[in-house]
Amino acid sequence: MSPARHGAPRTLLWPAIIAAVSLTGLFGALLGDGAWDGLGALMLGVATLAPVAGVFVSRRRSAP
């Protein structure tokens, strides 16, 4: 599927998901204690690694 066929909602879907996960992780880590610290660190790690994973997936799809 060519990039021209994607609309704005589909283009902004993953950045919005990453933003929501990172904000939830940030608030969880800052405002909670105990398990919330671990959950917040996990969510911030996922939000950090998601763009890296996206690059590898897109390269794998475009490989001949």
mmCIF file of the N, C-alpha and C atoms, coordinates in Angstrom:
data_MODEL
# 
_entry.id   MODEL 
# 
loop_
_atom_site.group_PDB 
_atom_site.id 
_atom_site.type_symbol 
_atom_site.label_atom_id 
_atom_site.label_alt_id 
_atom_site.label_comp_id 
_atom_site.label_asym_id 
_atom_site.label_entity_id 
_atom_site.label_seq_id 
_atom_site.pdbx_PDB_ins_code 
_atom_site.Cartn_x 
_atom_site.Cartn_y 
_atom_site.Cartn_z 
_atom_site.occupancy 
_atom_site.B_iso_or_equiv 
_atom_site.pdbx_formal_charge 
_atom_site.auth_seq_id 
_atom_site.auth_comp_id 
_atom_site.auth_asym_id 
_atom_site.auth_atom_id 
_atom_site.pdbx_PDB_model_num 
ATOM 1   N N  . MET A 1 1  ? 0.837  -1.167 0.000  1.00 0.00 ? 1  MET A N  1 
ATOM 2   C CA . MET A 1 1  ? 0.000  0.000  0.000  1.00 0.00 ? 1  MET A CA 1 
ATOM 3   C C  . MET A 1 1  ? 0.884  1.233  0.000  1.00 0.00 ? 1  MET A C  1 
ATOM 4   N N  . SER A 1 2  ? 0.610  2.156  -0.878 1.00 0.00 ? 2  SER A N  1 
ATOM 5   C CA . SER A 1 2  ? 1.433  3.351  -0.988 1.00 0.00 ? 2  SER A CA 1 
ATOM 6   C C  . SER A 1 2  ? 1.106  4.331  0.137  1.00 0.00 ? 2  SER A C  1 
ATOM 7   N N  . PRO A 1 3  ? 2.096  5.136  0.523  1.00 0.00 ? 3  PRO A N  1 
ATOM 8   C CA . PRO A 1 3  ? 1.850  6.113  1.590  1.00 0.00 ? 3  PRO A CA 1 
ATOM 9   C C  . PRO A 1 3  ? 0.780  7.131  1.234  1.00 0.00 ? 3  PRO A C  1 
ATOM 10  N N  . ALA A 1 4  ? 0.560  7.392  -0.062 1.00 0.00 ? 4  ALA A N  1 
ATOM 11  C CA . ALA A 1 4  ? -0.443 8.372  -0.464 1.00 0.00 ? 4  ALA A CA 1 
ATOM 12  C C  . ALA A 1 4  ? -1.859 7.920  -0.129 1.00 0.00 ? 4  ALA A C  1 
ATOM 13  N N  . ARG A 1 5  ? -2.071 6.625  0.052  1.00 0.00 ? 5  ARG A N  1 
ATOM 14  C CA . ARG A 1 5  ? -3.400 6.107  0.345  1.00 0.00 ? 5  ARG A CA 1 
ATOM 15  C C  . ARG A 1 5  ? -3.753 6.215  1.825  1.00 0.00 ? 5  ARG A C  1 
ATOM 16  N N  . HIS A 1 6  ? -2.785 6.510  2.658  1.00 0.00 ? 6  HIS A N  1 
ATOM 17  C CA . HIS A 1 6  ? -3.030 6.633  4.092  1.00 0.00 ? 6  HIS A CA 1 
ATOM 18  C C  . HIS A 1 6  ? -3.526 8.041  4.400  1.00 0.00 ? 6  HIS A C  1 
ATOM 19  N N  . GLY A 1 7  ? -4.537 8.123  5.235  1.00 0.00 ? 7  GLY A N  1 
ATOM 20  C CA . GLY A 1 7  ? -5.039 9.418  5.651  1.00 0.00 ? 7  GLY A CA 1 
ATOM 21  C C  . GLY A 1 7  ? -4.353 9.886  6.919  1.00 0.00 ? 7  GLY A C  1 
ATOM 22  N N  . ALA A 1 8  ? -4.716 11.066 7.346  1.00 0.00 ? 8  ALA A N  1 
ATOM 23  C CA . ALA A 1 8  ? -4.128 11.635 8.558  1.00 0.00 ? 8  ALA A CA 1 
ATOM 24  C C  . ALA A 1 8  ? -4.417 10.795 9.806  1.00 0.00 ? 8  ALA A C  1 
ATOM 25  N N  . PRO A 1 9  ? -5.633 10.254 9.983  1.00 0.00 ? 9  PRO A N  1 
ATOM 26  C CA . PRO A 1 9  ? -5.861 9.457  11.191 1.00 0.00 ? 9  PRO A CA 1 
ATOM 27  C C  . PRO A 1 9  ? -4.944 8.236  11.283 1.00 0.00 ? 9  PRO A C  1 
ATOM 28  N N  . ARG A 1 10 ? -4.718 7.567  10.173 1.00 0.00 ? 10 ARG A N  1 
ATOM 29  C CA . ARG A 1 10 ? -3.847 6.392  10.204 1.00 0.00 ? 10 ARG A CA 1 
ATOM 30  C C  . ARG A 1 10 ? -2.387 6.798  10.415 1.00 0.00 ? 10 ARG A C  1 
ATOM 31  N N  . THR A 1 11 ? -1.998 7.924  9.856  1.00 0.00 ? 11 THR A N  1 
ATOM 32  C CA . THR A 1 11 ? -0.631 8.405  10.012 1.00 0.00 ? 11 THR A CA 1 
ATOM 33  C C  . THR A 1 11 ? -0.339 8.784  11.459 1.00 0.00 ? 11 THR A C  1 
ATOM 34  N N  . LEU A 1 12 ? -1.320 9.335  12.129 1.00 0.00 ? 12 LEU A N  1 
ATOM 35  C CA . LEU A 1 12 ? -1.116 9.805  13.500 1.00 0.00 ? 12 LEU A CA 1 
ATOM 36  C C  . LEU A 1 12 ? -1.463 8.769  14.565 1.00 0.00 ? 12 LEU A C  1 
ATOM 37  N N  . LEU A 1 13 ? -1.892 7.585  14.166 1.00 0.00 ? 13 LEU A N  1 
ATOM 38  C CA . LEU A 1 13 ? -2.322 6.577  15.126 1.00 0.00 ? 13 LEU A CA 1 
ATOM 39  C C  . LEU A 1 13 ? -1.183 6.138  16.041 1.00 0.00 ? 13 LEU A C  1 
ATOM 40  N N  . TRP A 1 14 ? -0.067 5.687  15.469 1.00 0.00 ? 14 TRP A N  1 
ATOM 41  C CA . TRP A 1 14 ? 1.026  5.191  16.311 1.00 0.00 ? 14 TRP A CA 1 
ATOM 42  C C  . TRP A 1 14 ? 1.672  6.284  17.160 1.00 0.00 ? 14 TRP A C  1 
ATOM 43  N N  . PRO A 1 15 ? 1.911  7.480  16.641 1.00 0.00 ? 15 PRO A N  1 
ATOM 44  C CA . PRO A 1 15 ? 2.425  8.525  17.537 1.00 0.00 ? 15 PRO A CA 1 
ATOM 45  C C  . PRO A 1 15 ? 1.480  8.836  18.697 1.00 0.00 ? 15 PRO A C  1 
ATOM 46  N N  . ALA A 1 16 ? 0.175  8.788  18.447 1.00 0.00 ? 16 ALA A N  1 
ATOM 47  C CA . ALA A 1 16 ? -0.785 9.037  19.532 1.00 0.00 ? 16 ALA A CA 1 
ATOM 48  C C  . ALA A 1 16 ? -0.737 7.918  20.564 1.00 0.00 ? 16 ALA A C  1 
ATOM 49  N N  . ILE A 1 17 ? -0.610 6.677  20.117 1.00 0.00 ? 17 ILE A N  1 
ATOM 50  C CA . ILE A 1 17 ? -0.510 5.542  21.048 1.00 0.00 ? 17 ILE A CA 1 
ATOM 51  C C  . ILE A 1 17 ? 0.767  5.646  21.864 1.00 0.00 ? 17 ILE A C  1 
ATOM 52  N N  . ILE A 1 18 ? 1.876  5.965  21.213 1.00 0.00 ? 18 ILE A N  1 
ATOM 53  C CA . ILE A 1 18 ? 3.153  6.102  21.931 1.00 0.00 ? 18 ILE A CA 1 
ATOM 54  C C  . ILE A 1 18 ? 3.081  7.241  22.944 1.00 0.00 ? 18 ILE A C  1 
ATOM 55  N N  . ALA A 1 19 ? 2.444  8.349  22.574 1.00 0.00 ? 19 ALA A N  1 
ATOM 56  C CA . ALA A 1 19 ? 2.303  9.472  23.501 1.00 0.00 ? 19 ALA A CA 1 
ATOM 57  C C  . ALA A 1 19 ? 1.455  9.083  24.704 1.00 0.00 ? 19 ALA A C  1 
ATOM 58  N N  . ALA A 1 20 ? 0.361  8.363  24.476 1.00 0.00 ? 20 ALA A N  1 
ATOM 59  C CA . ALA A 1 20 ? -0.509 7.947  25.581 1.00 0.00 ? 20 ALA A CA 1 
ATOM 60  C C  . ALA A 1 20 ? 0.208  6.989  26.517 1.00 0.00 ? 20 ALA A C  1 
ATOM 61  N N  . VAL A 1 21 ? 0.954  6.043  25.964 1.00 0.00 ? 21 VAL A N  1 
ATOM 62  C CA . VAL A 1 21 ? 1.683  5.084  26.801 1.00 0.00 ? 21 VAL A CA 1 
ATOM 63  C C  . VAL A 1 21 ? 2.774  5.791  27.600 1.00 0.00 ? 21 VAL A C  1 
ATOM 64  N N  . SER A 1 22 ? 3.496  6.708  26.958 1.00 0.00 ? 22 SER A N  1 
ATOM 65  C CA . SER A 1 22 ? 4.571  7.389  27.681 1.00 0.00 ? 22 SER A CA 1 
ATOM 66  C C  . SER A 1 22 ? 4.023  8.324  28.763 1.00 0.00 ? 22 SER A C  1 
ATOM 67  N N  . LEU A 1 23 ? 2.922  9.010  28.491 1.00 0.00 ? 23 LEU A N  1 
ATOM 68  C CA . LEU A 1 23 ? 2.335  9.873  29.523 1.00 0.00 ? 23 LEU A CA 1 
ATOM 69  C C  . LEU A 1 23 ? 1.789  9.056  30.694 1.00 0.00 ? 23 LEU A C  1 
ATOM 70  N N  . THR A 1 24 ? 1.153  7.946  30.397 1.00 0.00 ? 24 THR A N  1 
ATOM 71  C CA . THR A 1 24 ? 0.653  7.079  31.461 1.00 0.00 ? 24 THR A CA 1 
ATOM 72  C C  . THR A 1 24 ? 1.810  6.547  32.299 1.00 0.00 ? 24 THR A C  1 
ATOM 73  N N  . GLY A 1 25 ? 2.879  6.131  31.637 1.00 0.00 ? 25 GLY A N  1 
ATOM 74  C CA . GLY A 1 25 ? 4.055  5.649  32.358 1.00 0.00 ? 25 GLY A CA 1 
ATOM 75  C C  . GLY A 1 25 ? 4.702  6.731  33.194 1.00 0.00 ? 25 GLY A C  1 
ATOM 76  N N  . LEU A 1 26 ? 4.762  7.933  32.659 1.00 0.00 ? 26 LEU A N  1 
ATOM 77  C CA . LEU A 1 26 ? 5.365  9.043  33.392 1.00 0.00 ? 26 LEU A CA 1 
ATOM 78  C C  . LEU A 1 26 ? 4.564  9.377  34.644 1.00 0.00 ? 26 LEU A C  1 
ATOM 79  N N  . PHE A 1 27 ? 3.241  9.503  34.490 1.00 0.00 ? 27 PHE A N  1 
ATOM 80  C CA . PHE A 1 27 ? 2.419  9.801  35.657 1.00 0.00 ? 27 PHE A CA 1 
ATOM 81  C C  . PHE A 1 27 ? 2.430  8.652  36.661 1.00 0.00 ? 27 PHE A C  1 
ATOM 82  N N  . GLY A 1 28 ? 2.424  7.431  36.174 1.00 0.00 ? 28 GLY A N  1 
ATOM 83  C CA . GLY A 1 28 ? 2.475  6.287  37.084 1.00 0.00 ? 28 GLY A CA 1 
ATOM 84  C C  . GLY A 1 28 ? 3.760  6.247  37.882 1.00 0.00 ? 28 GLY A C  1 
ATOM 85  N N  . ALA A 1 29 ? 4.873  6.529  37.226 1.00 0.00 ? 29 ALA A N  1 
ATOM 86  C CA . ALA A 1 29 ? 6.164  6.496  37.911 1.00 0.00 ? 29 ALA A CA 1 
ATOM 87  C C  . ALA A 1 29 ? 6.339  7.675  38.862 1.00 0.00 ? 29 ALA A C  1 
ATOM 88  N N  . LEU A 1 30 ? 5.792  8.825  38.494 1.00 0.00 ? 30 LEU A N  1 
ATOM 89  C CA . LEU A 1 30 ? 5.969  10.005 39.345 1.00 0.00 ? 30 LEU A CA 1 
ATOM 90  C C  . LEU A 1 30 ? 5.016  10.038 40.534 1.00 0.00 ? 30 LEU A C  1 
ATOM 91  N N  . LEU A 1 31 ? 3.793  9.593  40.337 1.00 0.00 ? 31 LEU A N  1 
ATOM 92  C CA . LEU A 1 31 ? 2.783  9.736  41.379 1.00 0.00 ? 31 LEU A CA 1 
ATOM 93  C C  . LEU A 1 31 ? 2.568  8.483  42.227 1.00 0.00 ? 31 LEU A C  1 
ATOM 94  N N  . GLY A 1 32 ? 2.969  7.342  41.728 1.00 0.00 ? 32 GLY A N  1 
ATOM 95  C CA . GLY A 1 32 ? 2.737  6.111  42.466 1.00 0.00 ? 32 GLY A CA 1 
ATOM 96  C C  . GLY A 1 32 ? 4.005  5.578  43.116 1.00 0.00 ? 32 GLY A C  1 
ATOM 97  N N  . ASP A 1 33 ? 3.816  4.597  43.957 1.00 0.00 ? 33 ASP A N  1 
ATOM 98  C CA . ASP A 1 33 ? 4.938  3.938  44.612 1.00 0.00 ? 33 ASP A CA 1 
ATOM 99  C C  . ASP A 1 33 ? 4.816  2.441  44.408 1.00 0.00 ? 33 ASP A C  1 
ATOM 100 N N  . GLY A 1 34 ? 5.908  1.745  44.620 1.00 0.00 ? 34 GLY A N  1 
ATOM 101 C CA . GLY A 1 34 ? 5.888  0.286  44.536 1.00 0.00 ? 34 GLY A CA 1 
ATOM 102 C C  . GLY A 1 34 ? 5.681  -0.206 43.122 1.00 0.00 ? 34 GLY A C  1 
ATOM 103 N N  . ALA A 1 35 ? 4.566  -0.882 42.907 1.00 0.00 ? 35 ALA A N  1 
ATOM 104 C CA . ALA A 1 35 ? 4.278  -1.481 41.603 1.00 0.00 ? 35 ALA A CA 1 
ATOM 105 C C  . ALA A 1 35 ? 4.126  -0.414 40.521 1.00 0.00 ? 35 ALA A C  1 
ATOM 106 N N  . TRP A 1 36 ? 3.632  0.764  40.889 1.00 0.00 ? 36 TRP A N  1 
ATOM 107 C CA . TRP A 1 36 ? 3.467  1.830  39.897 1.00 0.00 ? 36 TRP A CA 1 
ATOM 108 C C  . TRP A 1 36 ? 4.812  2.271  39.331 1.00 0.00 ? 36 TRP A C  1 
ATOM 109 N N  . ASP A 1 37 ? 5.863  2.238  40.143 1.00 0.00 ? 37 ASP A N  1 
ATOM 110 C CA . ASP A 1 37 ? 7.191  2.591  39.643 1.00 0.00 ? 37 ASP A CA 1 
ATOM 111 C C  . ASP A 1 37 ? 7.640  1.613  38.562 1.00 0.00 ? 37 ASP A C  1 
ATOM 112 N N  . GLY A 1 38 ? 7.456  0.332  38.825 1.00 0.00 ? 38 GLY A N  1 
ATOM 113 C CA . GLY A 1 38 ? 7.831  -0.680 37.839 1.00 0.00 ? 38 GLY A CA 1 
ATOM 114 C C  . GLY A 1 38 ? 6.991  -0.597 36.578 1.00 0.00 ? 38 GLY A C  1 
ATOM 115 N N  . LEU A 1 39 ? 5.686  -0.394 36.755 1.00 0.00 ? 39 LEU A N  1 
ATOM 116 C CA . LEU A 1 39 ? 4.793  -0.271 35.607 1.00 0.00 ? 39 LEU A CA 1 
ATOM 117 C C  . LEU A 1 39 ? 5.128  0.982  34.798 1.00 0.00 ? 39 LEU A C  1 
ATOM 118 N N  . GLY A 1 40 ? 5.428  2.063  35.483 1.00 0.00 ? 40 GLY A N  1 
ATOM 119 C CA . GLY A 1 40 ? 5.805  3.294  34.789 1.00 0.00 ? 40 GLY A CA 1 
ATOM 120 C C  . GLY A 1 40 ? 7.099  3.139  34.016 1.00 0.00 ? 40 GLY A C  1 
ATOM 121 N N  . ALA A 1 41 ? 8.083  2.479  34.607 1.00 0.00 ? 41 ALA A N  1 
ATOM 122 C CA . ALA A 1 41 ? 9.343  2.241  33.908 1.00 0.00 ? 41 ALA A CA 1 
ATOM 123 C C  . ALA A 1 41 ? 9.139  1.344  32.698 1.00 0.00 ? 41 ALA A C  1 
ATOM 124 N N  . LEU A 1 42 ? 8.287  0.339  32.835 1.00 0.00 ? 42 LEU A N  1 
ATOM 125 C CA . LEU A 1 42 ? 7.994  -0.553 31.715 1.00 0.00 ? 42 LEU A CA 1 
ATOM 126 C C  . LEU A 1 42 ? 7.320  0.207  30.572 1.00 0.00 ? 42 LEU A C  1 
ATOM 127 N N  . MET A 1 43 ? 6.347  1.031  30.902 1.00 0.00 ? 43 MET A N  1 
ATOM 128 C CA . MET A 1 43 ? 5.636  1.788  29.877 1.00 0.00 ? 43 MET A CA 1 
ATOM 129 C C  . MET A 1 43 ? 6.547  2.807  29.200 1.00 0.00 ? 43 MET A C  1 
ATOM 130 N N  . LEU A 1 44 ? 7.416  3.449  29.958 1.00 0.00 ? 44 LEU A N  1 
ATOM 131 C CA . LEU A 1 44 ? 8.355  4.391  29.354 1.00 0.00 ? 44 LEU A CA 1 
ATOM 132 C C  . LEU A 1 44 ? 9.361  3.665  28.465 1.00 0.00 ? 44 LEU A C  1 
ATOM 133 N N  . GLY A 1 45 ? 9.765  2.466  28.861 1.00 0.00 ? 45 GLY A N  1 
ATOM 134 C CA . GLY A 1 45 ? 10.663 1.669  28.023 1.00 0.00 ? 45 GLY A CA 1 
ATOM 135 C C  . GLY A 1 45 ? 10.004 1.241  26.730 1.00 0.00 ? 45 GLY A C  1 
ATOM 136 N N  . VAL A 1 46 ? 8.742  0.828  26.815 1.00 0.00 ? 46 VAL A N  1 
ATOM 137 C CA . VAL A 1 46 ? 8.003  0.436  25.610 1.00 0.00 ? 46 VAL A CA 1 
ATOM 138 C C  . VAL A 1 46 ? 7.848  1.634  24.680 1.00 0.00 ? 46 VAL A C  1 
ATOM 139 N N  . ALA A 1 47 ? 7.527  2.779  25.234 1.00 0.00 ? 47 ALA A N  1 
ATOM 140 C CA . ALA A 1 47 ? 7.359  3.976  24.417 1.00 0.00 ? 47 ALA A CA 1 
ATOM 141 C C  . ALA A 1 47 ? 8.684  4.408  23.782 1.00 0.00 ? 47 ALA A C  1 
ATOM 142 N N  . THR A 1 48 ? 9.792  4.121  24.430 1.00 0.00 ? 48 THR A N  1 
ATOM 143 C CA . THR A 1 48 ? 11.097 4.467  23.885 1.00 0.00 ? 48 THR A CA 1 
ATOM 144 C C  . THR A 1 48 ? 11.505 3.507  22.777 1.00 0.00 ? 48 THR A C  1 
ATOM 145 N N  . LEU A 1 49 ? 11.215 2.228  22.943 1.00 0.00 ? 49 LEU A N  1 
ATOM 146 C CA . LEU A 1 49 ? 11.638 1.231  21.968 1.00 0.00 ? 49 LEU A CA 1 
ATOM 147 C C  . LEU A 1 49 ? 10.683 1.067  20.790 1.00 0.00 ? 49 LEU A C  1 
ATOM 148 N N  . ALA A 1 50 ? 9.477  1.557  20.883 1.00 0.00 ? 50 ALA A N  1 
ATOM 149 C CA . ALA A 1 50 ? 8.493  1.398  19.805 1.00 0.00 ? 50 ALA A CA 1 
ATOM 150 C C  . ALA A 1 50 ? 8.959  2.018  18.483 1.00 0.00 ? 50 ALA A C  1 
ATOM 151 N N  . PRO A 1 51 ? 9.509  3.228  18.461 1.00 0.00 ? 51 PRO A N  1 
ATOM 152 C CA . PRO A 1 51 ? 9.985  3.759  17.173 1.00 0.00 ? 51 PRO A CA 1 
ATOM 153 C C  . PRO A 1 51 ? 11.137 2.950  16.584 1.00 0.00 ? 51 PRO A C  1 
ATOM 154 N N  . VAL A 1 52 ? 12.010 2.425  17.437 1.00 0.00 ? 52 VAL A N  1 
ATOM 155 C CA . VAL A 1 52 ? 13.113 1.593  16.961 1.00 0.00 ? 52 VAL A CA 1 
ATOM 156 C C  . VAL A 1 52 ? 12.569 0.325  16.317 1.00 0.00 ? 52 VAL A C  1 
ATOM 157 N N  . ALA A 1 53 ? 11.589 -0.300 16.957 1.00 0.00 ? 53 ALA A N  1 
ATOM 158 C CA . ALA A 1 53 ? 10.967 -1.492 16.393 1.00 0.00 ? 53 ALA A CA 1 
ATOM 159 C C  . ALA A 1 53 ? 10.269 -1.172 15.081 1.00 0.00 ? 53 ALA A C  1 
ATOM 160 N N  . GLY A 1 54 ? 9.651  -0.009 14.992 1.00 0.00 ? 54 GLY A N  1 
ATOM 161 C CA . GLY A 1 54 ? 8.988  0.404  13.762 1.00 0.00 ? 54 GLY A CA 1 
ATOM 162 C C  . GLY A 1 54 ? 9.949  0.540  12.595 1.00 0.00 ? 54 GLY A C  1 
ATOM 163 N N  . VAL A 1 55 ? 11.146 1.025  12.859 1.00 0.00 ? 55 VAL A N  1 
ATOM 164 C CA . VAL A 1 55 ? 12.148 1.146  11.802 1.00 0.00 ? 55 VAL A CA 1 
ATOM 165 C C  . VAL A 1 55 ? 12.540 -0.234 11.293 1.00 0.00 ? 55 VAL A C  1 
ATOM 166 N N  . PHE A 1 56 ? 12.762 -1.181 12.204 1.00 0.00 ? 56 PHE A N  1 
ATOM 167 C CA . PHE A 1 56 ? 13.140 -2.532 11.785 1.00 0.00 ? 56 PHE A CA 1 
ATOM 168 C C  . PHE A 1 56 ? 12.018 -3.212 11.009 1.00 0.00 ? 56 PHE A C  1 
ATOM 169 N N  . VAL A 1 57 ? 10.781 -3.017 11.427 1.00 0.00 ? 57 VAL A N  1 
ATOM 170 C CA . VAL A 1 57 ? 9.648  -3.623 10.716 1.00 0.00 ? 57 VAL A CA 1 
ATOM 171 C C  . VAL A 1 57 ? 9.513  -3.027 9.327  1.00 0.00 ? 57 VAL A C  1 
ATOM 172 N N  . SER A 1 58 ? 9.651  -1.707 9.195  1.00 0.00 ? 58 SER A N  1 
ATOM 173 C CA . SER A 1 58 ? 9.506  -1.086 7.880  1.00 0.00 ? 58 SER A CA 1 
ATOM 174 C C  . SER A 1 58 ? 10.647 -1.489 6.956  1.00 0.00 ? 58 SER A C  1 
ATOM 175 N N  . ARG A 1 59 ? 11.840 -1.655 7.482  1.00 0.00 ? 59 ARG A N  1 
ATOM 176 C CA . ARG A 1 59 ? 12.962 -2.101 6.649  1.00 0.00 ? 59 ARG A CA 1 
ATOM 177 C C  . ARG A 1 59 ? 12.768 -3.535 6.193  1.00 0.00 ? 59 ARG A C  1 
ATOM 178 N N  . ARG A 1 60 ? 12.224 -4.350 7.071  1.00 0.00 ? 60 ARG A N  1 
ATOM 179 C CA . ARG A 1 60 ? 11.995 -5.747 6.727  1.00 0.00 ? 60 ARG A CA 1 
ATOM 180 C C  . ARG A 1 60 ? 10.919 -5.873 5.647  1.00 0.00 ? 60 ARG A C  1 
ATOM 181 N N  . ARG A 1 61 ? 9.891  -5.038 5.710  1.00 0.00 ? 61 ARG A N  1 
ATOM 182 C CA . ARG A 1 61 ? 8.836  -5.064 4.704  1.00 0.00 ? 61 ARG A CA 1 
ATOM 183 C C  . ARG A 1 61 ? 9.307  -4.585 3.351  1.00 0.00 ? 61 ARG A C  1 
ATOM 184 N N  . SER A 1 62 ? 10.227 -3.618 3.337  1.00 0.00 ? 62 SER A N  1 
ATOM 185 C CA . SER A 1 62 ? 10.696 -3.056 2.068  1.00 0.00 ? 62 SER A CA 1 
ATOM 186 C C  . SER A 1 62 ? 11.867 -3.824 1.483  1.00 0.00 ? 62 SER A C  1 
ATOM 187 N N  . ALA A 1 63 ? 12.409 -4.808 2.185  1.00 0.00 ? 63 ALA A N  1 
ATOM 188 C CA . ALA A 1 63 ? 13.525 -5.600 1.667  1.00 0.00 ? 63 ALA A CA 1 
ATOM 189 C C  . ALA A 1 63 ? 13.043 -6.477 0.501  1.00 0.00 ? 63 ALA A C  1 
ATOM 190 N N  . PRO A 1 64 ? 13.886 -6.606 -0.522 1.00 0.00 ? 64 PRO A N  1 
ATOM 191 C CA . PRO A 1 64 ? 13.473 -7.384 -1.697 1.00 0.00 ? 64 PRO A CA 1 
ATOM 192 C C  . PRO A 1 64 ? 13.378 -8.869 -1.453 1.00 0.00 ? 64 PRO A C  1 
# 
